[in-house]
């Protein structure tokens, strides 16, 4: 899948695969400077399931805000 499709705004509604510990696609404001960008099976752009396994530290709070 291409980067444009997997780049999801931080404030976008939750995806069914989003949890406190992972996100569907990349919710980083600037994926190019993400420390996990390009890591196989960690980065959404480099995993078969398009799941980011290490979202930002702010994600847990944002997830709860969007969920609630």
Secondary structure as UniProt FT lines:
FT   HELIX           3..6
FT   TURN            10..11
FT   TURN            16..17
FT   STRAND          23..26
FT   TURN            29..30
FT   HELIX           31..33
FT   TURN            35..38
FT   TURN            40..42
FT   HELIX           44..46
FT   TURN            48..49
FT   STRAND          51..52
FT   TURN            57..58
FT   HELIX           59..67
//
